[in-house]
């Protein structure tokens, strides 16, 4: 059974997008207050929120938004200037609209009244215009001041069940009247006899001719929620004098598709009024002729115009359906691997051919499904402009946020998990990293600090970097705090990478005082745990007096990865292929020579290695010729000594049970073609676990 569409939920989703667009545009407007395009975008967003909110029952939201919209109508008419105060007030109003949208019962009336009073103060003596003032305005003759107005023909036939979804088409026509001089002609040719009328259905259509100074997008916004379920055509009509003189009724009817050219020619040959002849002959309905005459009177003729129809290029799909689809694709990949193994064991050419076809189709389906789940990271980056704006004002610092690589795509699950870590990193960069304007000028820097948020693909990973041009990390303070907490022995030698990693320990902070922004040593711990949960890594680079760059390395997806199957003893494991650099042999003689040292010389470079047989406490003798899988870990290269490298495997990641979730060194499991389970190695944690174990053994 098809799932019913919830109009309220549809409006809520659209409103969230409109509020995000509104916030982004306001931040741009603060930097470019004279940009008329940005002012129009703000006005359209507010207008759509107001109109759609009233249509779907959010009356309080619509009423509040109307007052904000009225203020920006003054801006559009050059009666009010854009200022930082106005932008800040509108951002606060957007926050209140979010409350009215999500939890209207908890809306703070005192705050709402204060906001409305502030808007009134910006335009003293102005009373908000009635919502329907434009609807009652009489058409006026076009004057020289109307030179920038454009005329549109709008043919609107709503879907038969439009009113069942909570939409009143008459309200849409009222919104069109708000945009300018408007003539509306109802089309009744689809109305059935009275005894056949369904009282819940809409049988009417409307032809509208609108002259407006608003952009075409303002008309699209009126129909934003009904375009998919309606026949809608919007065409611009030329109104230059030459076209007005030359166009006739017959040409208008033909251009609109209401009459055939042959019928028009026949009517003209009879030397009688064309409209009367066409109606008498039954070739065109009276409504259609009346509508064409109205259009002719409105603009005195039209040229052949470009048809612009609103078509559905995208569809909305609930996230849980994508998750379910991804799970089923994962099961298909597992079943295909079992089929391939069976085909190889039976040596049946026909079965092998079928299995290869299914493998190809499963691979294409996997890639398509993963692509559907991908979102541009710009959807996440846009949220932080407001964070930087508010935080820089709170701390009294001038900071601008720059972004690069917004088009870089990442799995939606990863994007959803990155909001909190990036907020913590940006807040730390502004609070601890960058100096105030006076200090920066004394150091010869620009008074406005710069925080760069960038993303780029790197193989099967995405690198997200948060970089500032501040004072850099204080090595001495980090070392002193680490020694104070017992994490580091006095005088112990550490690389910068190892030293900087201490800032991710729980409760670790070098701040001299706790502020409302940071200083408790909690934020960076959250960052580390979240990135670890996403099977990612963190790199830190810092130069004193120049700034700090923190790079998050994350997998493209959390569902399916390419892995390398290895065998240690009698067990099979999976190494994520993105971490594998190369494989080399380790003979028994080389193993004996390296006993106690665990180092290999690979083309002149010393590489440490870990014997997985010893780490996993596997009994029995190793193979005569073992293999070393060289993996990358941050900037280091580490070797994993295994008994056998089996080959590449498309790995569907399954979460470990609650009993095994805390196992060190494993990020999940997968099911192989024979039905057996193989654990997936978590390279960073595995190496950390091996180092800690070696340290304990040496100490004992």
C-alpha positions in Angstrom: 0.0 0.0 0.0 1.4 3.4 -1.0 2.4 5.6 1.9 0.3 8.7 2.1 2.0 12.1 1.7 2.0 14.2 4.9 1.6 17.8 3.8 2.7 19.1 7.2 5.9 17.1 7.1 6.5 18.3 3.5 6.2 21.9 4.7 8.5 21.2 7.6 11.2 19.8 5.4 10.9 22.7 2.9 10.9 25.2 5.8 14.1 23.8 7.2 15.8 24.3 3.8 14.4 27.8 3.5 15.7 28.7 6.9 19.2 27.4 6.0 19.1 29.4 2.8 17.9 32.5 4.7 20.7 32.2 7.2 23.4 31.8 4.5 22.0 34.7 2.5 21.9 37.0 5.6 25.5 36.3 6.3 26.4 37.2 2.7 24.2 40.3 2.9 26.0 41.6 6.0 29.2 41.7 3.8 27.4 43.1 0.8 24.5 45.3 2.1 23.9 46.9 -1.4 23.4 43.6 -3.2 19.8 43.8 -4.4 19.9 40.1 -5.4 20.6 39.0 -1.9 17.8 41.3 -0.6 15.4 39.7 -3.0 16.5 36.2 -2.0 15.8 37.1 1.7 12.4 38.5 0.9 11.4 35.4 -1.2 12.4 33.1 1.6 10.4 35.0 4.1 7.5 35.3 1.7 7.4 31.6 1.0 7.7 30.8 4.7 4.7 33.1 5.4 2.5 31.9 2.6 3.2 28.2 3.0 3.0 28.4 6.8 -0.5 29.9 6.6 -1.5 27.3 4.0 -0.5 24.4 6.2 -1.7 25.7 9.5 1.4 27.3 11.1 -0.6 30.5 11.7 1.8 31.8 14.5 4.8 31.2 12.3 3.1 32.9 9.3 2.0 35.9 11.4 5.5 36.5 12.9 7.2 36.0 9.5 4.9 38.5 7.9 6.3 41.3 10.2 9.9 40.4 9.2 8.9 40.3 5.5 7.3 43.7 5.8 10.6 45.1 7.0 12.5 43.7 4.0 9.8 45.0 1.7 10.9 48.5 3.0 14.5 47.5 2.1 13.4 46.5 -1.4 11.7 49.9 -1.9 14.9 51.7 -0.7 13.0 53.0 2.4 15.3 51.2 4.8 19.0 50.4 4.6 20.6 47.1 5.3 22.7 47.3 8.5 24.5 44.9 10.8 21.8 45.5 13.3 19.1 44.5 10.8 21.0 41.3 9.8 21.6 40.3 13.5 18.0 40.9 14.3 16.8 38.8 11.3 19.2 36.0 12.3 17.5 36.1 15.8 14.1 36.1 14.1 15.2 33.0 12.0 16.1 31.2 15.3 12.6 32.1 16.6 11.0 30.8 13.5 12.8 27.5 14.0 11.2 27.3 17.5 7.8 28.1 16.0 8.3 25.3 13.5 9.6 22.6 15.8 8.1 23.3 19.2 5.4 26.1 18.8 4.0 25.4 22.3 7.4 26.3 23.8 7.9 29.6 21.9 8.9 32.5 24.2 6.2 35.1 23.7 8.3 37.7 25.6 11.2 37.2 23.2 8.8 37.3 20.2 7.3 40.6 21.3 10.8 42.0 21.8 11.9 41.0 18.3 8.8 42.6 16.8 9.4 45.8 18.7 13.0 45.9 17.5 11.8 45.5 13.9 9.3 48.3 14.4 12.0 50.5 15.9 14.0 50.1 12.7 11.2 51.6 10.7 9.5 54.1 13.0 6.0 55.3 12.0 5.5 52.4 9.6 2.5 50.3 10.1 2.6 46.8 8.6 0.5 46.7 5.4 -2.5 44.5 5.3 -1.6 41.1 3.8 -4.1 41.4 1.0 -3.6 45.1 0.1 -2.1 44.2 -3.3 -5.0 41.9 -4.0 -7.5 44.7 -4.0 -5.3 47.1 -6.0 -6.8 48.2 -9.3 -4.8 47.6 -12.5 -3.0 50.7 -13.5 -1.6 51.8 -16.8 2.0 51.1 -17.4 4.2 54.2 -16.9 7.8 55.0 -17.4 8.4 53.8 -13.8 7.3 50.4 -14.8 10.0 49.8 -17.4 11.6 47.1 -15.3 8.4 45.1 -14.9 7.8 41.9 -16.9 4.6 40.2 -17.9 4.0 36.5 -17.5 1.3 34.1 -18.7 0.6 31.5 -16.0 -1.6 28.5 -16.8 -2.4 26.6 -13.6 -4.5 23.4 -13.5 -4.1 21.9 -10.0 -4.3 18.2 -9.5 -7.8 16.8 -8.9 -6.9 15.9 -5.2 -5.0 19.1 -4.3 -7.4 20.1 -1.6 -7.2 16.7 0.0 -3.5 17.6 0.8 -4.5 20.8 2.6 -3.9 23.3 -0.3 -6.4 26.0 -1.2 -5.6 27.1 -4.7 -7.4 30.4 -4.2 -4.7 31.4 -1.7 -2.1 30.8 -4.3 -3.9 33.2 -6.6 -3.9 35.8 -3.8 -0.2 35.4 -3.5 0.2 36.1 -7.3 -1.9 39.3 -6.8 0.6 40.3 -4.1 3.3 40.3 -6.7 1.8 43.0 -9.1 -1.0 43.8 -11.5 -2.8 40.5 -12.1 -5.9 39.4 -14.1 -7.3 35.9 -13.4 -9.7 33.9 -15.7 -11.2 30.7 -14.4 -11.4 27.7 -16.8 -14.5 25.6 -16.1 -14.5 23.1 -19.1 -13.6 20.2 -16.8 -16.5 20.7 -14.3 -18.8 17.7 -14.5 -22.6 17.7 -14.1 -23.8 18.5 -10.5 -24.7 14.9 -9.7 -21.2 13.7 -10.6 -19.2 16.3 -8.6 -16.9 15.1 -5.9 -17.0 17.8 -3.2 -13.4 17.0 -2.2 -12.0 17.4 -5.8 -10.9 20.4 -7.7 -12.2 20.7 -11.3 -11.2 24.3 -12.0 -8.2 25.7 -13.8 -7.0 29.3 -14.0 -5.3 31.4 -16.6 -3.4 34.3 -15.1 -1.6 37.3 -16.7 0.7 39.0 -14.2 2.8 42.1 -14.6 5.4 42.3 -11.9 8.8 43.7 -10.9 9.5 40.5 -9.0 11.9 38.0 -10.5 10.6 34.8 -12.2 11.7 32.8 -9.1 9.1 34.7 -7.0 6.4 33.1 -9.1 8.0 29.7 -8.8 8.0 30.1 -5.0 4.2 30.6 -5.0 3.8 27.1 -6.5 6.7 25.5 -4.7 4.6 22.9 -2.8 2.1 22.1 -5.6 4.1 22.1 -8.8 4.6 18.3 -8.7 0.9 17.6 -8.5 -0.3 20.2 -11.0 -0.1 21.1 -14.7 1.7 24.4 -14.5 3.1 26.5 -17.3 4.7 29.9 -16.8 5.7 32.0 -19.9 7.0 35.5 -20.2 5.1 37.7 -22.7 7.0 40.4 -24.6 5.3 43.8 -24.2 7.2 46.0 -26.7 5.1 48.3 -28.8 5.8 46.4 -32.1 4.5 43.2 -30.7 1.5 44.9 -29.2 0.5 46.2 -32.7 1.0 43.0 -34.6 -0.5 40.3 -32.4 -4.1 39.2 -32.9 -6.6 37.0 -31.1 -6.1 34.1 -33.5 -2.4 34.1 -33.0 -2.8 34.1 -29.2 -5.2 31.1 -29.3 -2.8 29.2 -31.6 0.2 30.0 -29.4 -1.6 28.9 -26.3 -2.6 25.7 -27.9 -6.3 26.4 -27.5 -7.0 26.4 -31.3 -5.6 24.7 -34.4 -4.2 27.0 -37.2 -6.6 25.5 -39.7 -9.6 26.4 -37.5 -8.4 29.9 -37.1 -7.9 30.3 -40.9 -11.4 28.9 -41.5 -13.0 31.3 -39.0 -11.1 34.3 -40.5 -12.4 33.5 -44.0 -16.0 33.9 -42.8 -15.6 37.6 -42.0 -17.2 37.3 -38.6 -15.7 37.7 -35.1 -13.2 34.9 -34.7 -14.1 34.2 -31.1 -17.8 33.9 -31.8 -17.2 31.5 -34.7 -14.9 29.2 -32.8 -17.3 29.0 -29.8 -20.3 28.3 -32.1 -18.4 25.6 -34.0 -17.4 23.9 -30.8 -13.7 24.1 -31.7 -12.8 26.2 -28.6 -14.7 26.7 -25.3 -16.0 30.1 -24.3 -13.6 30.1 -21.3 -10.6 29.7 -23.5 -11.6 32.5 -25.8 -12.4 34.8 -22.8 -9.0 34.0 -21.3 -7.2 34.8 -24.6 -9.1 38.1 -24.9 -8.1 39.0 -21.3 -4.5 38.3 -22.2 -4.8 40.4 -25.3 -6.3 43.3 -23.4 -3.6 43.0 -20.7 -0.6 43.3 -23.0 -2.2 44.0 -26.4 -0.6 41.0 -28.0 2.2 38.5 -27.3 5.1 37.0 -29.2 5.8 33.4 -29.2 7.3 32.7 -25.8 9.5 30.1 -24.4 7.5 27.6 -22.4 8.8 27.0 -18.9 7.2 24.2 -17.1 7.9 23.2 -13.5 9.0 19.5 -13.6 10.1 17.2 -10.9 13.9 16.7 -11.4 14.3 15.2 -7.9 12.3 13.2 -5.4 12.5 13.0 -1.7 13.3 9.6 -0.1 13.2 9.0 3.7 16.7 8.3 5.0 15.6 5.0 6.6 14.6 3.7 3.1 18.2 4.4 1.9 19.6 2.6 4.9 17.3 -0.4 4.3 18.3 -0.4 0.6 22.0 -0.3 1.6 21.5 -3.3 4.0 19.8 -5.3 1.3 22.6 -4.5 -1.2 25.1 -5.7 1.4 23.2 -9.0 1.8 23.2 -9.3 -2.0 27.0 -8.8 -2.2 27.4 -11.6 0.4 25.1 -13.9 -1.4 26.9 -13.2 -4.7 30.2 -14.1 -3.1 28.8 -17.4 -1.9 27.4 -18.1 -5.4 30.8 -17.4 -7.0 32.6 -19.7 -4.6 30.1 -22.4 -5.3 30.5 -21.9 -9.1 34.3 -22.1 -8.8 34.1 -25.3 -6.8 31.7 -27.1 -9.2 33.7 -26.0 -12.3 30.4 -25.5 -14.2 31.0 -23.1 -17.1 27.3 -22.0 -17.3 27.0 -21.5 -13.6 30.2 -19.5 -13.6 29.0 -17.3 -16.4 25.7 -16.6 -14.5 27.7 -15.9 -11.4 29.9 -13.4 -13.2 26.9 -11.6 -14.6 25.3 -11.3 -11.1 28.7 -10.1 -9.7 28.7 -7.3 -12.3 25.1 -6.3 -11.7 25.7 -6.4 -7.9 28.8 -4.3 -8.2 26.9 -1.7 -10.3 24.0 -1.7 -7.9 26.4 -1.3 -5.0 28.0 1.7 -6.7 24.7 3.3 -7.6 23.3 2.9 -4.1 26.4 4.3 -2.5 26.2 7.3 -4.9 22.6 7.9 -3.8 23.7 8.1 -0.2 26.4 10.6 -1.0 25.9 14.3 -0.1 28.1 17.3 -0.9 29.9 18.3 2.2 28.9 21.9 1.5 25.6 21.1 3.1 27.5 20.7 6.3 30.0 23.5 5.8 27.2 26.1 5.4 26.1 25.6 9.0 29.4 26.8 10.4 29.2 30.3 9.0 26.6 31.2 11.7 28.8 29.6 14.4 31.8 31.7 13.3 29.7 34.8 13.1 28.2 34.5 16.6 31.4 33.3 18.2 33.6 36.1 16.8 31.0 38.6 18.1 30.9 36.9 21.5 34.8 36.9 21.9 35.3 40.3 20.3 37.5 38.9 17.5 37.3 39.6 13.8 37.2 36.2 12.1 36.1 35.2 8.6 35.4 31.6 7.5 36.6 30.4 4.1 35.6 27.1 2.6 37.0 25.0 -0.2 35.9 21.8 -1.8 32.2 22.1 -0.8 31.3 19.9 -3.8 33.3 16.9 -2.2 30.8 14.1 -1.6 30.7 12.0 1.5 28.3 9.3 2.9 25.3 10.9 4.6 25.9 8.9 7.8 29.5 10.3 8.0 28.3 13.9 7.4 25.6 13.6 10.1 28.3 12.5 12.6 30.7 15.3 11.7 28.7 18.3 13.0 29.8 18.2 16.6 33.5 17.4 16.0 33.8 20.3 13.5 32.0 22.7 15.9 34.5 21.9 18.6 37.5 22.3 16.3 36.2 25.7 15.0 35.4 27.0 18.5 38.9 26.0 19.7 40.5 27.6 16.7 38.7 30.9 17.3 39.0 30.8 21.2 42.5 29.4 21.6 44.1 29.7 18.1 43.6 33.2 16.7 44.6 36.4 18.4 42.4 39.5 18.8 42.8 42.3 16.2 45.2 44.4 18.4 47.6 41.5 18.9 47.5 40.5 15.2 48.3 44.0 14.1 51.2 44.1 16.5 52.5 40.9 14.9 52.1 42.3 11.4 49.1 40.2 10.6 45.8 41.2 9.1 43.4 42.3 11.9 40.8 39.8 10.6 41.7 36.2 11.3 41.0 33.5 8.8 39.7 30.0 9.5 39.8 27.7 6.4 37.5 24.7 6.2 38.4 22.5 3.2 37.6 19.0 1.9 39.3 16.9 -0.8 39.1 13.3 -2.0 42.2 11.2 -1.5 41.6 7.7 -2.8 38.9 6.0 -0.8 39.1 8.7 1.9 38.0 12.3 2.3 40.4 14.7 4.0 38.7 17.5 5.9 41.1 20.2 7.2 40.4 23.0 9.7 43.2 25.6 9.4 43.7 28.9 11.2 46.3 31.6 10.9 46.7 32.1 14.6 49.5 31.6 17.1 49.8 27.8 16.8 49.9 25.2 19.5 52.0 25.9 22.6 54.4 22.9 22.8 55.7 23.9 26.2 52.2 24.2 27.7 51.1 20.9 26.3 54.2 19.1 27.6 53.8 20.7 31.0 50.2 19.6 31.2 51.0 16.1 30.0 53.7 15.7 32.7 51.4 17.1 35.3 48.7 14.5 34.4 51.3 11.7 34.4 50.9 11.0 30.7 54.5 11.9 29.9 57.8 11.4 31.8 60.0 14.5 32.4 62.6 14.7 29.7 61.0 12.0 27.5 61.6 12.6 23.8 58.5 12.9 21.6 57.9 14.0 18.0 55.5 16.9 17.4 52.8 14.5 16.2 53.0 12.4 19.4 53.1 15.5 21.6 50.1 17.2 19.9 48.1 14.0 20.3 47.8 14.6 24.0 45.3 17.4 23.4 42.7 14.6 22.6 43.0 13.0 26.1 39.9 13.3 28.3 40.1 16.4 30.5 43.2 17.7 28.9 43.2 21.5 28.5 46.0 24.2 28.5 43.5 27.0 28.9 44.3 29.3 31.8 40.6 29.8 32.6 37.3 28.2 31.8 35.0 30.2 29.6 31.6 29.8 28.1 33.3 28.6 24.9 36.0 26.2 26.0 38.6 25.3 28.6 37.2 22.2 30.3 39.1 19.6 28.1 35.9 17.9 26.9 35.6 19.1 23.3 38.7 17.5 21.8 37.9 14.2 23.5 34.5 14.2 21.8 36.3 14.9 18.5 38.7 11.9 19.0 36.0 9.5 20.0 33.7 10.5 17.1 36.4 10.2 14.5 37.5 6.9 15.9 33.9 5.7 15.7 33.9 6.6 12.0 37.2 4.6 11.4 39.0 7.8 10.7 42.3 9.4 11.9 43.4 12.8 12.9 46.6 14.6 11.9 47.9 17.8 13.5 50.4 20.3 12.0 51.3 23.5 13.8 53.8 26.3 13.4 54.4 28.8 16.1 53.1 32.2 15.2 51.7 30.9 11.9 48.7 28.7 12.8 47.4 25.2 13.1 46.0 22.7 10.7 44.0 19.7 11.9 43.2 17.1 9.2 40.5 14.5 9.6 40.9 11.5 7.4 37.6 9.7 6.9 36.3 6.8 4.8 33.9 7.7 2.0 31.3 5.2 3.3 30.7 3.1 6.4 28.7 0.4 4.7 30.9 -1.4 2.1 34.6 -1.2 1.6 37.3 -3.0 -0.4 39.4 -5.2 1.8 42.4 -7.4 1.6 41.9 -10.9 2.9 44.8 -12.3 5.0 45.2 -15.5 7.0 46.9 -15.8 10.4 47.0 -19.4 11.6 43.6 -20.8 10.8 41.7 -17.6 10.9 40.8 -15.1 8.1 41.0 -11.4 8.7 40.3 -8.3 6.5 42.6 -5.3 6.2 40.9 -2.2 4.7 42.5 -1.8 1.2 42.7 1.9 1.6 45.3 1.5 4.3 47.4 -1.1 2.4 50.5 0.2 0.6 52.3 -3.0 -0.6 53.0 -6.7 0.3 56.5 -8.2 0.7 57.8 -11.6 1.7 59.4 -12.5 5.0 61.4 -15.7 4.8 62.2 -17.8 7.9 65.8 -16.6 7.8 64.8 -13.0 7.7 62.4 -13.6 10.6 65.2 -15.2 12.7 67.6 -12.3 11.9 65.0 -9.7 12.9 64.1 -11.5 16.1 64.0 -9.1 19.0 64.2 -6.1 16.7 61.0 -6.3 14.6 62.4 -4.1 11.8 62.7 -4.7 8.0 64.8 -2.9 5.5 62.6 -2.2 2.5 64.4 -0.5 -0.3 66.7 1.4 2.1 63.9 2.4 4.5 63.5 0.9 8.0 59.9 -0.3 8.6 58.8 -1.6 11.9 56.5 -4.7 11.8 54.1 -6.5 14.1 53.8 -10.3 14.2 50.1 -10.9 14.3 50.6 -14.5 15.3 52.2 -13.4 18.5 49.7 -10.5 19.0 46.7 -12.9 18.6 48.5 -15.7 20.5 48.2 -18.2 17.7 49.6 -21.6 18.5 51.8 -23.7 16.1 54.6 -22.9 13.7 54.3 -20.1 11.2 54.6 -20.7 7.5 58.0 -21.1 5.9 57.6 -17.9 3.9 55.4 -15.4 5.7 54.1 -12.2 4.1 54.4 -8.6 5.4 51.4 -6.3 4.6 52.7 -2.7 4.7 50.0 -0.3 5.9 50.1 3.4 6.4 49.2 4.9 9.8 49.3 8.7 9.8 52.7 9.6 8.4 54.2 6.2 9.5 54.5 2.9 7.7 53.9 -0.3 9.7 54.2 -3.9 8.6 51.8 -6.7 9.6 53.3 -10.2 9.4 50.7 -12.7 8.3 50.8 -16.3 7.1 49.1 -15.8 3.8 47.7 -13.0 1.6 44.5 -14.4 0.0 43.4 -11.5 -2.1 41.0 -8.6 -2.5 37.5 -8.9 -1.2 34.4 -6.6 -1.3 33.7 -6.3 2.3 30.2 -5.7 3.8 30.8 -4.3 7.3 28.7 -5.8 10.1 28.8 -4.3 13.6 30.2 -6.4 16.4 27.8 -7.5 19.1 27.6 -5.7 22.5 29.8 -8.4 24.0 32.6 -7.9 21.5 32.2 -4.2 20.8 35.1 -3.2 23.2 37.6 -5.5 21.5 40.8 -3.6 20.8 42.0 -3.6 17.2 38.8 -4.6 15.4 36.2 -2.3 13.8 33.7 -4.9 12.7 33.2 -8.2 10.9 32.1 -9.5 7.5 30.6 -12.7 6.2 32.7 -14.6 3.6 31.5 -16.6 0.6 31.6 -19.9 2.6 29.5 -18.4 5.4 32.3 -18.0 7.8 33.0 -14.7 9.7 36.1 -12.6 9.3 37.1 -9.8 11.6 38.0 -6.4 10.1 41.2 -5.0 11.5 41.1 -1.4 12.8 44.7 -0.4 11.9 45.2 2.6 14.1 43.8 0.9 17.2 45.6 -2.4 16.4 48.9 -0.6 16.2 48.2 1.3 19.4 47.2 -1.9 21.2 50.4 -3.6 20.0 52.6 -0.8 21.2 50.9 -0.7 24.6 51.3 -4.4 24.9 55.0 -4.3 24.0 55.6 -1.5 26.5 54.0 -3.6 29.2 56.0 -6.7 28.3 59.3 -4.7 28.5 58.3 -3.2 31.8 57.5 -6.6 33.2 
